[in-house]
Amino acid sequence: MSTVTEIRDALKHLPVREAQNIARWLQEYLEHQGETKTPSASQTRLRLPDYAARRRMILGDKVLPNMVLLGREQERW
């Protein structure tokens, strides 16, 4: 059994008590997985790279022109 549909069809053919035992086991398994899970993305802080520091390291104190603005000045409207 490799798909959810196959598992669901197999569970339909089991007696009710056995299906309930499987459901109970699955619930305990999922609860245990939630406890041992690593902190979620909302709990961990994401550290973004410092692009300004990187730019200063590469270019120094140079100020590059905004190429978008220069391109717009050259276009005809």
Legacy VTK file of the C-alpha trace (Angstrom):
# vtk DataFile Version 3.0
C-alpha trace
ASCII
DATASET POLYDATA
POINTS 77 float
0.000 0.000 0.000
1.568 3.205 -1.092
-1.253 5.693 -1.497
-3.815 7.123 0.852
-6.599 5.725 -1.306
-5.248 2.186 -0.995
-4.888 2.550 2.773
-8.404 3.955 3.093
-9.848 1.090 1.051
-7.985 -1.459 3.183
-9.278 0.164 6.381
-12.854 -0.112 5.108
-12.501 -3.890 4.983
-11.241 -4.193 8.581
-13.523 -4.859 11.547
-14.478 -1.707 13.451
-12.401 -2.569 16.529
-9.225 -3.034 14.498
-9.850 0.199 12.581
-10.290 2.011 15.910
-7.003 0.530 17.187
-5.232 1.785 14.073
-6.839 5.219 14.462
-5.751 5.353 18.124
-2.206 4.335 17.203
-2.069 6.910 14.422
-3.276 9.667 16.767
-0.614 8.790 19.354
2.028 8.628 16.637
1.100 12.074 15.295
1.056 13.587 18.802
4.503 12.116 19.476
5.813 13.513 16.182
4.560 16.959 17.169
6.435 16.798 20.485
9.761 15.737 18.980
9.570 18.149 16.077
12.182 20.890 15.833
11.035 24.461 16.469
8.802 25.761 13.724
9.704 28.618 11.425
7.586 31.015 13.486
9.621 30.170 16.607
13.062 30.530 15.014
14.457 33.908 14.028
15.559 34.254 10.462
18.799 36.182 10.116
18.923 38.058 6.834
22.275 38.916 5.276
23.524 42.484 5.637
23.512 43.587 2.006
24.572 47.138 2.824
27.705 45.924 4.623
28.507 43.601 1.745
28.094 46.436 -0.770
30.391 48.682 1.295
32.973 45.887 1.492
32.960 45.422 -2.299
32.533 49.000 -3.527
33.793 51.090 -0.625
32.268 54.566 -0.533
31.311 54.656 -4.204
27.734 55.605 -4.963
26.348 53.869 -8.000
23.725 55.632 -10.105
20.216 54.263 -10.128
20.157 52.679 -13.576
16.363 52.462 -13.601
15.985 56.207 -13.177
18.637 56.903 -15.805
16.904 54.571 -18.234
13.562 56.254 -17.660
15.083 59.673 -18.333
16.294 58.474 -21.718
12.975 56.982 -22.781
10.399 58.921 -24.705
6.961 59.120 -23.212
LINES 1 78
77 0 1 2 3 4 5 6 7 8 9 10 11 12 13 14 15 16 17 18 19 20 21 22 23 24 25 26 27 28 29 30 31 32 33 34 35 36 37 38 39 40 41 42 43 44 45 46 47 48 49 50 51 52 53 54 55 56 57 58 59 60 61 62 63 64 65 66 67 68 69 70 71 72 73 74 75 76
